[in-house]
Amino acid sequence: MSQTKDDGKNRGHRSKINIDDGKQENVENMHENSLIVQQFQAYAAELDDKHDRFERIVKIGRDINIESKRIIFLLHTIDKKSKQESVLCEANLRLQKVAQHQFKAIAFELKDQDPYLYLKGYRNGLEEYIEAVTFYQYLKYDNMENWLELEKTLTYTFPEKSKTIQILISPFEYILGIADLTGELMRQCINTLALGDRASCYQTCNFVRNIYKGFLGCASVSNREIHRKLSTLKQSLHKIESVCYTIKVRGSEIPKHLLVDVATGEYADSDEGYQAY
């Protein structure tokens, strides 16, 4: 009797498994044939592709950021006229290498894509590169090119698709890069004073003043980053003007080898970057 009951339970259990298996198979078939499921699978694949591309661009942007910082540090090593040309030549070659390799790799990733979706991935590297390029141009030509010329440098043609791709450089990113440049010019001013080149300090001061005048037109822009950069720019300009003031007023009474210490003594404790390299 118990065996009969057990057999009935087992038959019922096996029957239930078969029914569940059939339902599962029907559900799977329904999923495979469902247009909605197929559409969401397409969306998932598109999102995965976008995220993977964004991560690749972030990695390239990080490499650009690091190399640009190294180039800026290289430019700060100029300590005499005889060495200036060799340093500028090396810096130019490295800047071109970044443009022809890292930025070209980003342009390749942006083919047939909306560049604004990926700008955040390489924005920091772009701003650092702008800072390095404009710093090089100032040391080489005592001036800098506008952002349209930089766009031409970062424009690439891919023969296999006969398509030209331009790295997106919005005026906003260019302005932020120029604001960072003023900090490097302030440090360069201190370095030239340490070398006894007082005339370059006045030249740098006038150049940074002109940049500050241009930034005053952005004062009404409601952007936290612009206001932060403008505040830093004012500090850099104030330090350069203080150095020029010290040179003009006390330059004749202070020995040349002590002049840089006196000019920077006010900021030595509060701003490590203000000291000469």
VENHUJO-V101521 format. One record per pair of residues at least 12 apart in sequence whose C-alpha atoms are under 10 Angstrom apart, sorted by the first residue. I is the first residue (numbers start at 1). J is the second residue. Records with the same first field share a line. If there is no record, write none. Layout:
BEGIN
I->J  J
END
This chain:
BEGIN
50->113  117  118
51->118
53->106  109  110  118  121
54->106  109  110  117  118  119  120  121  122
55->118  121
56->105  106  109  121  122
57->102  103  105  106  107  109  110  118  119  120  121  122
58->106  118  119  120  121  122  123  124  125
59->102  121  122  125
60->101  102  103  105  106  121  122  125
61->102  103  106  119  120  121  122  123  124  125  126  128  129
62->102  121  122  123  124  125  126
63->98  102  122  125
64->95  98  99  101  102  103  122  124  125  126  127  128  129
65->122  123  124  125  126  127  128  129  132
66->125  128  129
67->94  95  98  125  128  129  132
68->91  94  95  98  125  126  127  128  129  130  131  132  133
69->125  128  129  131  132
70->91  94  132
71->87  88  90  91  92  94  95  129  131  132  133  135  136
72->91  128  129  131  132  133  135  136  181  184
73->91  132  184  277
74->87  88  90  91
75->87  88  90  91  132  135  136  139  184  188
76->135  139  184  185  187  188  191  192  276  277
77->188  191  277
78->139  188  191  192
79->191  192  194  195
80->192  195
84->139  140
85->140
87->136
88->136  137  139  140
89->136  140
91->132  133  136
92->132  133  136  137  140
95->129  132  133  136
96->133  153  154
98->129  154
99->129  153  154  155  156
100->153  154  155  156
103->122  125  126  154  155  156  166  167
104->154  155  156  157  158  165  166  167
106->118  121  122  165  166  167
107->154  155  156  157  158  164  165  166  167  168
108->156  157  158  165  167
110->165  166  167  168
111->158  161  163  164  165  166
112->163  165
114->168
115->166  167  168  169
116->168  170
118->168
119->167  168  169  170  173
123->168  169  173
124->173  176  177
126->167  168  169  173  174  177
127->169  172  173  174  175  176  177  178  179  180  181
128->173  174  176  177  178  180  181
129->174  177
130->147  150  169  173  174  175  176  177  178  180  181
131->174  175  176  177  178  179  180  181  182  183  184
132->177  178  180  181  184
133->145  150  177  178  181
134->146  147  150  177  178  181
135->178  180  181  182  184  185  188
138->181  185  204  207
139->185  188
142->203  204  207
143->207
144->178
146->171  174
147->169  170  171  173  174  175
148->169  170  171  174
150->167  169  174
151->166  167  168  169  170
152->166  167
153->166  167
154->166  167  168  169
155->167  168
172->225  226
175->211  214  215  218  226  229
176->225  226  228  229  230
177->229
178->211  215  229  233
179->208  211  212  215  226  228  229  230  231  232  233  234  236
180->229  230  232  233  236
181->208  211  233
182->204  205  207  208  209  211  212  229  232  233  234  235  236  237  240
183->208  232  233  234  235  236  237  240  273  274
184->236  273  274
185->201  204  205  207  208  236  237  240
186->201  204  205  208  233  235  236  237  238  239  240  241  243  273  274  275  276
187->236  239  240  273  274  275  276  277
188->200  201  204  240  274  276  277
189->201  202  203  204  205  239  240  243  244  274  276
190->239  240  243  260  261  263  264  274  275  276  277
191->260  274  275  276  277
192->204  260  276
193->243  244  247  256  257  259  260  261  263  276
194->256  257  258  259  260  261  276  277
195->256  257  260
196->256  257  259  260
198->243  244  247  248  251
199->244  247
201->240  241  243  244  247
202->240  241  243  244  245  247  248
203->244
204->237  240  241  244
205->236  237  238  239  240  241  242  243  244
206->237  240  241
207->237
208->233  234  236  237  240  241
209->233  234  237  238  240  241
211->233  237
212->230  233  234  237
215->227  229  230  233
216->230
218->230
236->274
239->263  264  266  267  274
240->263  264  274
242->263  264  266
243->259  260  262  263  264
244->263
245->263
246->259  260  262  263  264
247->259  260  262  263
250->262  263
251->263
260->275  276
261->275  276
264->276
END
